[in-house]
Amino acid sequence: MRHARALLAPLLGLGLGLGLALSQLAAGATDCRSIGQAEHLAFTPAARARWLAPRVRAPGPLDSLYGTVRRFLSVVQLNPFPSELVKALLNELASVKVNEVVQYEAGYVVCAVIAGLYMLLVPATGLCFCCCRYHRHCGGRVKTEHKALACERTALMAFLLLTTLVLLIGVVCAFVTNQHTHEQTGPSIEAVPETLLSLQGLVSNVPQELQAMAQQFFLPQERVLEELDGVGVSIGSAIHTQLKSTMYPLLAAVGSLGQVLQVSMHHLQALNATVVELQAGQQDLKPAIREHRDRLVELLQESGCQGDCAGALSRARTLELAADFSQVPSVDHVLHRLKGVPEANFSSMVQEENGTFNALPALAAMQTASVVQELKKAVAQQPEGLRTLAEGFPGSESASHWAQALQEVEESSRPYLQEVQRYETYRWIVGCVLCSVVLLVVLCNLLGLNLGIWGLSAREDPSHSEAKGEAGARFLMAGVGLSFLFAAPLILLVFATFLVGGNVQTLVCRSWESGELFEFADTPGNLPPSMNLSHLLGLRKNISIHQAYRQCKEGAALWTVLQLNDSYNLEEHLDISQYTNKLQQELQSLKIDTQSLDLLSSAARRDLEALQSSGLQHIHYPDFLVQIQRPVVKTSTEQLAQELEGLAQAQGNSLLGQRLQEEAHGLRNLHQEKVVPQQSLVAKLNLSVRTLESSAPNLQLETSDILANVTYLKGELPAWATRILRNVSECFLAREMGYFSQYVAWVREEVTQRIATCQPLSGALDNSRVILCDMMADPWNAFWFCLAWCTFFLIPSIIFAVKTSKYFRPIRKRLSSTSSEETQLFHIPRVTSLKL
């Protein structure tokens, strides 16, 4: 009974599970997870590397210095961009008026006057100072000691030290900016031809690269052809995956129902056979019980019976059959209807159907082989638009003009760039020499101060020598001499670099950053025909350089900037809709035949239909249970035999006791030979009855459900398989079209952003500005600014050095004083006598 319930347990919930699965199939919902999305294709870039990496000056400690120099130049040059003057310079040089140039360069003229005065006055002052020193009229020594001597000396030394430190900072900055300018010049000059060559190749090879991109159509073709080899298996697997949630439970339920059917038939046959045996056993048992009962009543009624004869008599009188199995209902009509059941081997049938269902992928591959071959033929063709991708590209003539103009500029620029690099080397050498001179002045000042202070501190000793103070004074005068000697070269280098670098910054860089340079170039008539961009490219319409620059910076296509998009429709060449429509039509012709899935054999169906109409559930099982619950004999023959044995021993009449003993023995034999077999048959009948009673109602219901589900699924399976096939075909088509979409997107990106993009133009302009203004002009201007700083601070250095040197030489005459002002700072003792 437990085994039957265990077999029926899956069937009890099968109705709900199959109902849900069938409803999902009927809805036809599916997704593309089983097919998956198109994998990423790696295309070989067809465009040459023409992207110009943006050049950016890295932030550094000199940025604040560069900002200071720019602000200074903004003060020097207050005039706006000279459009008319530059126009005249470019178109007709002879028409340029000197007064206009001087008016625009007014700030630089003022600086030139200052530099000229410096170049004249400082060397002249140095010459006069030398003559005066030669005649011992100035720059000697302190002749008279006075009270404020220490204070004056300390103040002069402090001013000289401060000036020297300023000079030291300036010369260090000059060294750094000079070296930085020299290091930036080489890479900057090398970047000019590189930029021009990149622009030259911007559109020169576009048609060939378009053809190279069209040839890479083989990548998605090969991937699609490769996946078409397994499309049948994929479709079969998808159908298998969609149906397995229905097929597996249904086949499992059929198998379980077959086992339950076998168990039920076994118990039904056992019930019938057991009832027959019980009825036959009762026919044999009934007269034997009656004979024993009659004899026992006669013996126990004798007057000589001793003991509890009355009790034994009452039990002997009830010695008769309790259960009557002739009263149970007949099951012959049910057995007649189930004759020959089970005809089918449900286990083998389910195993076979599972094998057929699991072979769906291979079956689908066989059935779709012919259609796959047609699909391969369609995929192997190349769309017409891609074959003509490179044909009719309108940029051929413009590309030749572009390349020719840039090639001429690149070739003509090389000699000038070499000259620039050569003169930069000369400038760097001169700058290093003059910076070294300023550094030497700084060293002379520092040595002079150290030796002078040492000499002052040693004056307490009467035996000291004045050589230290005298050496300090001479070092200071040596610095003064170097300052006078190199003042003119310094101011000349400062003004020459200032004039070049300042005009580059104010005339070019400032107007470039503000956009005035683009406005000037876009104004008609400002540029000569040889510099007109539209003329160089052979375009019919004039284009705005500023607008072209903005469009290029935003990533606009080259034909958009050059107004060529009306003559070349890229999307028309990339339209593969006719190609995809043909593939879709071929995929729609795919068909899968599922007639091989029987689900139930004809024999299994006859078995289940026989079970359904057998009336097994209508058997009145309680009638069986009523008789089963009764004992075979009302009085226990074994207990009665035991009681008779006790009475036999208690009898005084040996004959009566012997006869009672014989009856007890006969009852025991009866119990073992007839009652016990009947009890075993009753227990067997009880198992069969209870098993059938518990399983019959549900068995009939589940049989009806399974027959209905099998019939419904068998009828709807072709439609569901077709629906799944269509959905999977659409997913497969979407996956394969994903490869072609990747190709189209890649071609569009290559054409619009790499091959046919003018980003190198805006990148070249941006890099040119960075090279000219940030990498060259800024350190160049910072160099002359620092060198001018040092040059002009040489004047206070000369003054303070000359005056301080007097106090380091011996004093001719001292003034006695009790004040300690003179010696408090350096602890110099009073001088009482002095050798001259």
SVG drawing of the C-alpha trace seen along z (x, -y; Angstrom):
<svg xmlns="http://www.w3.org/2000/svg" viewBox="-25 -112 128 155">
<polyline fill="none" stroke="black" stroke-width="0.4" points="0.0,0.0 2.8,-2.4 4.5,-1.6 1.3,-2.5 1.0,-5.7 4.6,-6.6 4.0,-6.0 0.8,-8.0 2.4,-11.0 4.0,-12.5 0.8,-12.0 -1.2,-13.9 0.6,-17.2 1.1,-16.4 -2.1,-18.0 -1.1,-21.5 2.5,-21.2 1.4,-20.1 -1.3,-22.8 1.3,-25.5 3.7,-24.1 1.1,-23.7 -0.2,-27.2 3.3,-28.6 3.7,-26.7 0.3,-27.9 1.4,-31.5 4.3,-31.0 6.6,-33.2 10.3,-32.7 13.5,-34.7 16.9,-34.7 19.0,-33.5 19.4,-30.1 20.8,-31.6 22.7,-34.4 23.9,-37.7 26.4,-38.2 30.0,-37.9 32.3,-40.8 34.2,-40.9 37.8,-42.3 38.2,-44.3 41.6,-45.4 41.8,-49.2 41.8,-50.3 42.7,-53.9 46.3,-54.8 47.4,-56.3 46.6,-60.0 45.2,-60.9 47.4,-63.6 47.9,-63.1 47.2,-66.4 50.3,-68.0 49.8,-69.5 52.5,-71.2 52.6,-69.5 52.0,-71.7 55.3,-72.7 56.8,-75.1 57.5,-77.7 53.8,-78.2 53.5,-81.2 56.6,-82.7 55.0,-82.3 51.9,-84.0 53.9,-86.9 55.7,-87.4 52.4,-87.3 50.9,-89.9 54.0,-92.1 53.7,-91.7 50.0,-92.6 51.1,-95.9 53.8,-96.5 51.5,-95.8 48.1,-97.4 47.1,-97.6 44.6,-95.1 45.4,-92.8 46.6,-95.0 44.3,-93.6 45.1,-96.3 48.8,-96.2 49.0,-92.4 46.8,-92.5 49.2,-95.0 52.2,-92.9 50.7,-89.8 49.4,-91.3 51.5,-94.4 54.6,-94.8 55.5,-98.2 52.3,-99.8 53.3,-99.3 53.9,-102.6 56.7,-102.9 54.6,-105.2 51.9,-102.5 54.4,-99.9 55.9,-102.3 52.5,-103.2 51.5,-99.5 54.9,-98.7 54.9,-101.8 55.4,-99.6 58.4,-97.9 59.8,-101.3 59.7,-102.5 61.5,-99.3 64.0,-99.8 64.7,-103.3 65.2,-102.0 67.5,-99.3 69.5,-101.8 69.9,-104.1 71.0,-101.2 73.5,-100.1 75.0,-103.6 74.9,-104.8 76.0,-101.7 79.2,-101.1 79.9,-104.9 79.4,-105.0 81.8,-102.0 84.4,-103.8 84.2,-106.9 84.4,-104.8 87.5,-103.1 89.1,-106.5 88.2,-107.8 89.6,-104.8 92.7,-105.1 93.3,-108.6 92.2,-107.5 89.4,-109.9 86.5,-107.5 85.9,-104.0 88.8,-104.1 88.5,-103.6 86.8,-105.3 89.2,-108.0 87.6,-108.9 86.0,-106.8 82.8,-108.2 80.0,-107.0 77.5,-105.9 80.2,-103.9 78.9,-100.5 75.3,-101.3 76.1,-102.5 78.3,-99.5 75.7,-97.1 73.0,-98.7 75.1,-98.6 76.1,-95.0 72.4,-94.0 71.3,-95.8 74.2,-94.2 73.3,-90.7 69.6,-91.2 70.5,-92.4 72.8,-89.5 70.1,-87.0 67.7,-88.6 70.4,-88.2 71.0,-84.6 67.3,-83.8 67.1,-85.5 70.2,-83.8 69.0,-80.4 65.6,-81.0 67.5,-82.2 69.6,-79.1 66.5,-76.9 64.4,-78.7 67.4,-78.9 67.9,-75.1 64.2,-74.5 63.9,-76.6 66.8,-74.7 65.3,-71.3 61.9,-72.2 63.1,-73.6 64.3,-70.3 61.1,-68.3 59.0,-71.3 60.9,-71.8 60.7,-68.0 56.9,-68.1 56.3,-70.6 57.1,-68.2 55.4,-65.4 52.2,-67.5 52.4,-68.6 52.9,-65.0 49.9,-63.8 47.8,-66.5 49.1,-65.6 47.9,-62.0 44.5,-63.1 42.5,-62.3 45.1,-61.2 44.4,-57.5 40.7,-57.6 39.4,-55.6 42.0,-52.8 41.1,-52.6 37.4,-52.5 38.1,-49.5 40.1,-47.8 37.1,-48.3 34.8,-46.8 37.0,-43.7 36.7,-43.1 33.1,-42.1 34.4,-38.6 34.7,-38.6 30.9,-38.7 30.4,-36.4 32.7,-33.8 31.2,-33.9 27.7,-33.6 28.7,-30.7 30.3,-29.0 27.2,-29.4 25.0,-28.2 26.6,-24.8 25.1,-24.4 21.8,-26.3 19.8,-23.0 21.3,-21.7 20.7,-25.1 17.1,-25.2 16.5,-21.6 18.1,-22.4 16.0,-25.4 12.8,-23.4 14.1,-20.7 14.7,-23.3 11.3,-24.9 9.4,-21.6 11.4,-19.7 9.5,-21.3 6.4,-19.7 7.7,-16.5 9.8,-15.2 7.1,-15.5 4.5,-14.1 6.6,-11.1 7.6,-10.6 3.9,-10.7 3.1,-8.1 5.9,-5.9 4.6,-6.3 1.1,-5.6 2.2,-2.4 3.8,-1.2 0.7,-2.1 -1.4,-0.2 0.8,2.9 0.5,2.6 -3.2,2.1 -3.7,5.1 -1.6,7.2 -3.7,6.3 -6.9,6.7 -6.0,10.2 -4.7,11.0 -8.0,9.8 -10.0,12.0 -7.9,15.1 -7.8,14.5 -11.6,14.2 -11.9,17.4 -9.5,19.2 -11.2,17.8 -14.6,18.9 -13.3,22.4 -11.5,22.5 -14.7,21.5 -16.5,24.4 -14.0,26.8 -13.8,25.0 -17.5,24.7 -18.4,28.4 -15.3,29.1 -16.1,26.3 -19.6,27.5 -18.5,31.1 -16.1,29.8 -18.8,27.5 -21.3,30.4 -18.9,32.8 -17.7,30.1 -21.3,29.2 -22.1,32.8 -19.0,33.4 -19.3,30.2 -22.9,30.9 -22.2,34.2 -23.0,34.2 -19.5,35.4 -17.7,32.5 -15.7,30.6 -14.2,27.1 -15.5,24.2 -17.4,26.3 -20.2,23.8 -17.8,21.1 -16.2,23.4 -19.7,24.6 -20.7,21.0 -17.6,20.4 -18.0,23.8 -21.5,22.9 -20.1,19.7 -17.6,21.8 -18.7,20.9 -17.5,18.8 -17.5,15.0 -16.6,13.7 -18.6,14.7 -16.6,14.0 -19.5,15.1 -21.0,11.7 -18.2,9.6 -18.9,8.1 -17.6,9.8 -14.8,8.2 -15.1,10.4 -16.6,7.7 -13.6,5.4 -11.2,8.1 -13.0,8.9 -12.7,5.3 -9.0,5.3 -8.3,8.6 -4.8,8.5 -3.8,5.3 -1.0,4.1 -0.4,4.9 2.4,2.3 5.7,2.1 5.5,-1.4 9.1,-1.5 10.5,-0.7 8.0,-3.0 8.9,-6.0 12.6,-5.3 12.2,-5.2 10.1,-8.4 12.7,-10.1 15.4,-9.0 13.4,-10.3 12.8,-13.6 16.5,-14.0 17.4,-13.4 15.5,-16.5 18.7,-18.5 20.1,-15.9 16.7,-15.4 16.4,-19.2 19.9,-19.3 19.0,-16.6 15.7,-18.3 17.2,-21.8 20.3,-20.7 18.9,-21.7 17.7,-25.1 21.0,-25.8 22.8,-25.2 20.6,-27.9 21.3,-30.2 25.0,-29.8 24.7,-30.7 22.8,-33.9 25.4,-34.8 28.3,-34.2 27.2,-37.2 28.3,-40.7 25.8,-43.6 25.9,-45.9 26.4,-49.0 29.6,-47.6 31.1,-46.6 30.8,-50.2 31.8,-51.8 35.0,-53.3 33.6,-54.2 32.6,-57.8 34.3,-59.2 34.3,-63.0 37.5,-63.9 40.1,-62.8 40.7,-66.2 40.6,-68.0 42.9,-65.4 45.5,-66.0 45.4,-69.8 45.6,-69.2 48.5,-66.9 50.4,-69.1 50.0,-72.2 51.0,-70.6 54.0,-68.9 55.2,-72.3 54.8,-73.8 56.6,-70.9 59.5,-71.0 60.0,-74.7 59.8,-74.7 62.7,-72.3 65.6,-74.8 64.0,-77.5 63.5,-75.0 67.2,-74.0 68.2,-77.6 65.9,-78.2 67.5,-75.3 71.0,-76.5 70.4,-80.0 68.7,-78.6 72.0,-76.8 73.8,-80.1 71.3,-81.8 71.6,-79.0 75.4,-79.3 75.4,-83.1 72.7,-82.7 74.7,-80.2 77.8,-82.5 76.0,-85.6 74.2,-83.7 77.6,-82.4 78.8,-86.0 75.9,-87.0 76.5,-84.0 80.2,-85.0 79.1,-88.5 76.9,-86.8 79.9,-84.6 82.1,-87.7 79.6,-89.5 79.2,-86.6 82.9,-86.0 83.5,-89.7 80.9,-89.9 82.3,-86.8 85.9,-87.9 85.0,-91.5 83.0,-90.4 85.9,-88.0 88.4,-90.9 86.2,-93.2 85.9,-90.5 89.7,-90.1 90.5,-93.8 90.6,-93.3 93.9,-91.5 96.7,-94.2 98.8,-91.8 96.2,-91.0 96.6,-91.6 94.2,-93.6 94.5,-91.2 91.1,-89.5 89.2,-92.8 91.2,-94.0 90.5,-90.7 86.8,-91.0 86.8,-94.6 88.7,-93.4 86.2,-90.6 83.4,-93.1 85.2,-95.4 85.8,-92.4 82.0,-91.9 81.5,-95.5 84.0,-95.3 82.3,-92.2 78.9,-94.0 80.2,-97.1 82.0,-94.9 79.0,-92.6 76.2,-95.1 76.0,-95.8 76.0,-92.2 73.4,-91.4 71.0,-94.2 71.5,-93.3 70.5,-89.7 67.6,-90.7 66.2,-93.1 66.7,-90.8 64.9,-87.9 62.3,-90.2 61.5,-91.7 61.1,-88.3 59.4,-86.5 57.2,-89.4 55.8,-89.9 55.2,-86.2 53.2,-86.2 51.2,-89.4 50.8,-89.3 50.3,-85.6 49.6,-83.7 47.2,-86.2 45.2,-86.7 45.2,-82.9 43.7,-82.2 41.1,-85.0 40.1,-83.9 41.1,-87.2 43.5,-85.3 40.7,-83.1 38.5,-86.1 41.3,-87.8 41.8,-84.7 38.0,-84.4 37.6,-88.0 37.6,-88.1 40.6,-89.8 42.9,-89.6 44.8,-86.5 46.5,-86.4 45.2,-83.7 48.3,-81.6 47.2,-81.2 43.4,-80.8 42.3,-77.4 39.4,-77.0 41.7,-77.9 44.3,-75.4 41.7,-72.6 40.1,-73.5 36.6,-74.0 33.8,-75.8 32.7,-77.6 34.8,-79.5 34.9,-77.9 35.3,-79.6 38.6,-78.5 37.2,-79.2 34.0,-77.3 36.0,-74.4 38.2,-74.4 35.2,-74.2 33.6,-71.4 36.8,-69.4 37.2,-69.8 33.7,-68.5 34.5,-65.4 32.7,-66.4 33.2,-64.4 35.6,-65.8 33.0,-66.0 30.7,-67.9 33.5,-70.5 34.3,-70.7 30.7,-70.5 31.1,-67.3 28.3,-65.2 25.8,-66.1 27.8,-64.2 28.6,-61.1 25.9,-59.3 27.6,-57.0 24.4,-55.5 23.3,-54.4 26.4,-52.4 26.0,-50.9 22.3,-49.9 22.2,-46.1 18.4,-45.8 17.9,-43.8 20.7,-41.4 19.0,-40.9 15.5,-40.5 16.8,-37.7 18.3,-35.9 15.0,-36.4 13.0,-34.8 15.3,-31.8 15.1,-31.3 11.3,-31.4 11.3,-28.3 12.8,-26.2 10.5,-23.4 10.8,-20.8 8.7,-17.6 7.7,-16.4 5.5,-13.5 8.0,-11.0 7.1,-12.0 4.2,-9.6 4.2,-10.1 1.9,-7.0 2.0,-3.9 -1.3,-2.4 -1.0,0.5 -0.3,-1.9 -3.3,-4.0 -5.5,-0.9 -4.3,0.0 -5.1,-3.4 -8.4,-3.6 -9.3,-0.1 -8.3,-1.2 -10.4,-4.4 -13.5,-2.4 -12.9,0.6 -14.9,-0.7 -12.1,0.0 -13.2,-3.0 -16.8,-1.7 -15.9,1.5 -17.5,1.3 -14.4,1.8 -16.1,1.3 -17.9,4.6 -14.6,6.3 -13.4,4.4 -16.4,5.4 -15.6,9.1 -11.9,8.6 -12.4,6.9 -14.3,9.9 -12.3,12.9 -12.3,16.2 -13.9,17.9 -15.9,16.1 -14.2,18.0 -10.5,18.3 -9.8,22.0 -6.4,21.8 -7.6,20.3 -10.5,22.7 -8.1,25.7 -5.9,24.4 -8.9,24.0 -10.0,27.6 -6.6,28.9 -6.9,27.3 -10.4,28.8 -9.1,32.3 -6.5,32.2 -9.1,31.1 -11.6,34.0 -11.9,36.9 -13.3,39.1 -10.4,40.2 -12.5,41.0 -14.0,37.6 -10.7,36.0 -9.2,38.1 -12.0,37.1 -11.6,33.4 -7.9,33.8 -8.6,35.3 -11.0,32.4 -8.3,29.9 -5.8,31.6 -8.3,31.6 -9.0,27.9 -5.3,27.2 -4.9,29.1 -7.9,27.3 -6.4,24.0 -3.1,24.8 -4.4,26.5 -7.4,24.4 -7.8,21.2 -4.2,19.9 -4.2,20.2 -7.5,18.4 -6.1,15.6 -3.1,15.3 -5.5,15.0 -7.5,12.4 -4.3,10.3 -3.4,10.6 -6.9,9.6 -6.7,6.6 -3.5,5.4 -5.0,5.6 -8.3,4.0 -6.7,1.1 -4.3,0.5 -7.0,0.5 -9.3,-1.6 -6.6,-4.3 -5.4,-4.3 -8.5,-3.7 -10.1,-7.1 -7.0,-9.1 -5.8,-6.5 -8.9,-7.0 -8.6,-10.8 -4.9,-10.9 -5.5,-8.4 -8.1,-10.8 -5.8,-13.8 -2.8,-12.1 -4.9,-10.9 -6.3,-14.4 -2.8,-16.0 -1.2,-13.5 -4.0,-14.0 -3.8,-17.8 0.0,-17.9 0.1,-15.5 -2.3,-17.8 -0.7,-21.1 3.0,-19.9 3.5,-20.7 2.1,-24.2 4.2,-24.8 7.3,-23.5 6.6,-25.8 6.1,-28.8 9.3,-28.0 11.1,-27.5 9.9,-31.0 11.0,-32.6 14.3,-30.9 14.8,-31.7 14.2,-35.4 16.7,-35.2 19.2,-33.5 18.6,-36.1 19.0,-38.9 22.3,-37.3 23.6,-37.0 22.5,-40.5 24.4,-41.6 27.6,-40.6 26.6,-42.6 25.5,-45.5 28.9,-45.5 30.5,-45.7 28.3,-48.6 28.9,-50.4 32.6,-49.8 32.7,-51.1 30.6,-54.2 32.9,-54.9 36.1,-54.4 34.8,-56.7 33.4,-59.4 35.9,-59.4 39.1,-58.1 39.3,-57.9 37.0,-60.8 37.5,-63.0 39.4,-66.3 40.4,-65.9 44.1,-66.1 43.4,-69.6 42.1,-70.9 44.7,-68.8 47.5,-70.2 46.3,-73.8 46.0,-73.0 49.4,-71.3 50.9,-74.2 49.6,-76.7 50.9,-74.5 54.3,-74.1 54.7,-77.8 53.2,-79.4 53.3,-77.0 56.5,-75.0 58.6,-77.6 57.4,-81.2 56.7,-80.8 60.2,-79.5 61.7,-81.9 60.0,-84.9 60.7,-83.6 64.4,-83.5 64.7,-87.1 62.5,-88.2 64.8,-86.5 67.9,-87.7 66.5,-91.3 65.8,-90.9 69.4,-90.1 70.6,-92.8 68.7,-95.7 69.5,-94.4 73.2,-94.7 72.9,-98.5 72.0,-98.3 74.6,-95.5 77.3,-97.9 76.3,-100.7 76.1,-98.7 79.3,-96.7 81.3,-99.9 80.1,-101.5 80.5,-98.4 84.0,-97.8 85.2,-101.0 84.3,-99.7 86.3,-96.5 89.6,-98.5 91.6,-99.9 90.4,-103.1 92.9,-106.0 91.8,-108.0 89.8,-106.8 87.6,-108.9 87.9,-107.9 84.5,-107.1 83.1,-105.2 80.3,-104.1 80.1,-100.4 77.9,-101.0 80.7,-100.1 81.6,-96.8 78.4,-95.5 77.3,-93.8 80.5,-92.1 82.4,-92.3 85.3,-94.3 87.6,-95.8 88.6,-99.5 91.7,-100.3 94.3,-102.4 97.0,-102.5 97.2,-101.7 100.1,-101.0 99.6,-102.7"/>
</svg>
